[in-house]
Amino acid sequence: MITSQQPVVLTSSSIDSSDEDVVEANVSVVDAMHSALLRAEEMSPVAVRSYCVDFYLTQALEGGFAQYLTEDALREEIRAAGFEVVDDDQASVQEWDVFEAGFRGRFTRWLEAHDADHRAAEQVRRQYEEQRAAYEEGYRGVLGMAYFCLRG
């Protein structure tokens, strides 16, 4: 039995509806929570699991992530959308480092603007460290980013 202090939040109209409506409502609520800058651990674990399962299941049923991961497949998507690629480039690891440093910069700016003993300071320091570790010890050099200049 799963117990949680964080309830799953759904729309009232979805509760007596189909399973698909309940999943869609959960996705909308979790998206709204992410937009409000809540982290997954601040949400209901049941809601987050449902959200992730729905996302990955949808990807698998609709062709999976691989359809977007190759440059050729991405160029085909661009052509199918009515555009022509007139120039392209790929981000270097150094560009990713700058991007990631900017992303983590929000934590640094917050810490600089608040006292070290602020009630949220420890959490912000932890979020910074988790993001740093995820990047530097995890996906640095694994992910890629391409830039396309389009005409159309």
Stockholm file with secondary structure:
# STOCKHOLM 1.0

chainA/1-152         MITSQQPVVLTSSSIDSSDEDVVEANVSVVDAMHSALLRAEEMSPVAVRSYCVDFYLTQALEGGFAQYLTEDALREEIRAAGFEVVDDDQASVQEWDVFEAGFRGRFTRWLEAHDADHRAAEQVRRQYEEQRAAYEEGYRGVLGMAYFCLRG
#=GR chainA/1-152 SS CCCCSSCCCCCHHHHTSCHHHHHHHHHHHHHHHHHTTCCGGGSCHHHHHHHHHHHHHHHHHTTCTHHHHSHHHHHHHHHHTTCEEEEEEECCHHHHHHHHHHHHHHHHHHHHHSCTTCTTHHHHHHHHHHHHHHIIIIITTTCCCEEEEEEC
#=GC SS_cons         CCCCSSCCCCCHHHHTSCHHHHHHHHHHHHHHHHHTTCCGGGSCHHHHHHHHHHHHHHHHHTTCTHHHHSHHHHHHHHHHTTCEEEEEEECCHHHHHHHHHHHHHHHHHHHHHSCTTCTTHHHHHHHHHHHHHHIIIIITTTCCCEEEEEEC
//
